[in-house]
Amino acid sequence: MAVHPTGPGSCRVTVAGDLDVVSATDVREALRAAVCTHDRVDLDVGQVTFCDCTGLSALIAASRAAKTHGTELRLCAVPHPLARLLRLTHAGSVFTIESSAS
């Protein structure tokens, strides 16, 4: 996981590998810090290879924290398995999902 500033008041958080019970706490804390200190956070999940319920919970918690702080949180480069999980759990509606088409 990495956090990179992208401009005044914005950053890009990149998550790679498994987003699961092992990594979810770190991801949750990093995203909370990002949405509490930035106006816009782009969450690049293009390299996420697996996401379980704790990973999904971390993403939803970030979305709630972003709403609380008035931060725009966007999911970017959502891979097919994660998009499917979001669709099946009806969790996709809590996020702004950036189209991967450029």
Secondary structure, 3 states (H helix, E strand, C coil): CEEEEEECCEEEEEEEEEECCCCHHHHHHHHHHHHHHCCEEEEEEEEEEEECHHHHHHHHHHHHHHHHHCCEEEEECCCHHHHHHHHHCCCHHHCEECCCCC
